[in-house]
């Protein structure tokens, strides 16, 4: 029973941390250009 007293707050804290990181990424526009990287890999650039 005492193990749950430690594990439940740790799990809730990790969930809150993950949610905070997700909102930070949304605020800093990390998910704006999802197709750009996929298309850039297909473009051939000739090295000169």
Secondary structure, 3 states (H helix, E strand, C coil): CHHHHHHHHHHHHHHHHHHHHHHHHHHCCCCCCHHHHHHHCCCCCCCC
